[in-house]
Structures are given as structure tokens and as C-alpha cells.
Amino acid sequence: MSSNHALQAVKRLYRADKAGHAGTLDPLASGLLPVLLGDATRFSSYLLDADKRYRARIQLGVTTDTGDAEGRVLERRVVDTSRAEVEAILPRFRGPQTQIPPCIRH
């Protein structure tokens, strides 16, 4: 379901004249989509700019044509690393981050 489809369903359900959402539904993630109705739609920018937290599960050694789990597997490699080595680099990924889409080579 797209963010807009969810928004339209809520708008119909509550018979709202004005509605908006403050996020995007990602088919590979779970979470919530903040929906604002009526005068509350004025506050959407505050929610969009709010801090967010993510929890991820990763698979090392797999390359896909889309850069995500839904893509066609292009390469599989054995990754010889320990849990301690992975945990040692995790602090680099904590804190404010700029989200940059992957560069996909076809």
C-alpha cells in the first residue's frame, strides 16, 4: 500500500475534508505512517523534520541489481568477519546521517 493510498483510506474512513501524511511507507520496512486530519495538517513539517530511529537487519556478501532485498542477486561472496568486528564499526552508523540512495550498476 502506498502512503497516498493509506491516506485516502483514512480520509474516507473519517470523512475528513483535509488530510495529510508525514512520511512514506517503505514496502521492505515496518513502522507507522503519521496521518494528520483537519487543522492538524499544519503540523506535518514538524513531524517530517523530527528525529527518526531505525533498526536494521543486514545480510553481508550479497549484491543485488536494486541495492535492496527485492532485487535480483548479482553476486554472492563469503564474508569472513566476526560479530565483534561488525559491532566495532556500528558506531559510525549511529547519530545523524544523510540518507543517500545506492548507486546501482547494471
Backbone hydrogen bonds, N-H to C=O, Kabsch-Sander energy under -0.5 kcal/mol:
donor,donor_aa,acceptor,acceptor_aa,energy
6,A,2,S,-2.3
7,L,3,S,-2.4
8,Q,4,N,-2.7
9,A,5,H,-2.0
10,V,6,A,-2.3
11,K,7,L,-2.7
12,R,8,Q,-2.3
13,L,9,A,-2.4
14,Y,10,V,-2.5
15,R,12,R,-0.8
16,A,11,K,-2.0
20,G,36,L,-2.5
22,A,34,P,-2.3
29,A,26,D,-2.1
36,L,20,G,-3.4
38,G,18,K,-3.0
40,A,37,L,-1.6
41,T,38,G,-1.7
42,R,39,D,-1.7
43,F,40,A,-2.1
44,S,41,T,-1.4
46,Y,43,F,-0.7
47,L,43,F,-1.3
48,L,44,S,-2.5
49,D,45,S,-1.8
50,A,47,L,-0.9
62,V,59,Q,-0.6
63,T,75,E,-2.5
65,D,72,R,-1.9
71,G,68,D,-1.2
74,L,63,T,-3.3
75,E,63,T,-1.6
77,R,61,G,-2.9
80,D,78,V,-0.6
81,T,79,V,-1.0
86,V,82,S,-1.9
87,E,83,R,-2.8
88,A,84,A,-1.7
89,I,85,E,-0.8
89,I,86,V,-1.0
90,L,86,V,-0.9
92,R,89,I,-1.6
93,F,90,L,-2.3
94,R,91,P,-1.2
99,Q,97,Q,-0.6
100,I,98,T,-0.6
104,I,102,P,-0.7
105,R,103,C,-0.5
